[in-house]
């Protein structure tokens, strides 16, 4: 019998694409679908998905939970769990349409919630820490339930299928967001579980990722020391937690996180000015276990912007472009030119050199 | 004296057609297995004196000599083997403890040989170390839980640490157990290859203070050669609680090996036995160890990492956790196959556990407790080649110590007679006629060559796995698969079976 993702580690190749408007102006999902659809051959129909920021302005301060349910019991258990911990101010079935390329999948529901005050004071946790803990708990303890996304004013939409079919299935043309990221998956072996598709998310973080990380075992075991449970055994999940640990828990600057994950070579560090050399040496010394080794290109999304990053020797393709207030990143330049034929600038970022797009007024992701 | 019931262990075969009676073998053999019969005007040999060190075989200008196992075999018996019977003869003749040198040579399972490494195919590319950077830089020392930045500037100060260009250090071997020339060889090789050697418990000879930047000074229960100058001479300090070859007992150096130089370095009278107590007499508990660690840090102004070396024993994981919490900057775990200059045979062969299991258990335990990131682990014992190093690091070691392999690079032929002080290769001896056989310049070159060769091989294997920095292999047990191991073994090693 094929094992479900999480019970076995499945490597996969992929296509990724991302668009953001730096002024925070929202636009529909049509462009991102066109971009990822052009790179159809980079995926094999075994997973596609999107992350969108700014889609729930009416619930901007609520945690938006997107849920997969395999059965009614899972839904009942999760809703009971939600009512224990959250004030639930809205919930409905995520609208979908029948699409030829998308087979039967789980029930998809969404909830707009706020943590109960008494729970926060009882546990002495911040809202984010509390919600993150519950996300782990649901994925870990409630059979048949999976948290697709849990951030504010954002959501992830994913399924087994080609990404363009997934976009159609979820009616993404009806949503408006200021950041869209997309993913088409080419797993080498998968029983086809919707939860295993990208993007992977935690709170506001979403990751779409192309590559296979050779350091996975080292990354995983380091993250586990900080309480992360790597339920899916995917690189994407590990990368998300790497960022969450560094940026949210250890509160290091974004460039420090990038240095840890796609570290410069020692030969380059030796040539840095003393202050910088000392800092980078300390980062590699301490956060070496978080170095992502092997090929990857990723797009990290958050409410405040997005960042694209390659592994330090650029073993995966990644192209960036700008046009006016728009920033584009994609596995292939064609994925950008399909929707923006005449960009102001186009470049291929170097290995380990992040492309950072921040919303106006924001200083970090 | 009653009849010695022992038969020779080895047979010296001399090809009379080749032998020219030049007496090189006579002069080379400290065991006096060869002698010149003046009346007959020819060289003769005594099999019973031979230890199979191969010195005469290598030095004989006409290749007239070969050494074989003595063909006499006891009647077949799975329980009462020749070795078992001979041990009883020896003890019946002397009433003494059986003594031996080098590590456990019994056929216990060698877990290194039951673990196989991964390589990249298709889904991620392997990396070619001839064309791409491949980084082995390793730090040994304590680390804070996280880094803190203020206005983009690092404000966390990192504790002192050792920086290694390659994750291999030379293991503790004392001056006394091995010769000054052997120490010089290892010290120079360390400097050349950007790594460290360890003084062992016998102090640091005054000629070697110049290599302090690449030296780990050891503090053992006998405190031989320990004074403030010594503590501050090295780059790090290692407290030796135990040794894999003889867990639970202290080191001992027979008075015959204590010449004036050893005496001066160890700070003991010439010709006296140097017997280290089994425990440190100021460490009867973990809180005492905590005090010694901080006494040594005080003595060196918190400028050197202080580590603790323990033998791999049954409860090693919990002990290591205690040591990490007692403030050690690194923990050395020495497995039951670790070498020694001299150990009681029964202790060497029967006490302690395999390093592979101990290392995995310690790494897992420290991770379960969330403190693995704070301390470094050095794995010691039975590292025979570069793939053993890679496997140890994948199991969770930060670096490995090599002792026996280092001595073999200097010429040791593994005759296991270090305890006799008659090492014909000039390594485990203080006899000036023998020690001069080891030229420290050549020795340094050979030891450095070994490190360099392994470095190249490690890079090849890392690149094959699609990894270009060693930290991505550390504790990365997904790179290992077990063959011929029980579920229980796999579970302790934390690895999957091949095919999974």
Interface residues (C-beta under 8 A of the other chain):
Chain A: X9 X11 X12 X13 X188 X211 X212 X213 X214 X215 X216 X217 X218 X219 X221 X222 X224 X225 X226 X250 X252 X253 X255 X256 X263 X265 X266 X267 X275 X278 X279 X282 X283 X284 X285 X286 X287 X288 X289 X291 X293 X294 X295 X312 X313 X315
Chain B: X120 X123 X124 X125 X127 X132 X133 X135 X137 X139 X143 X144 X146 X147 X148 X149 X152 X153 X154 X156 X158 X161 X367 X370 X372 X373 X394 X465 X466 X467 X468 X469 X471 X472 X473 X474 X475 X476 X477 X478 X479
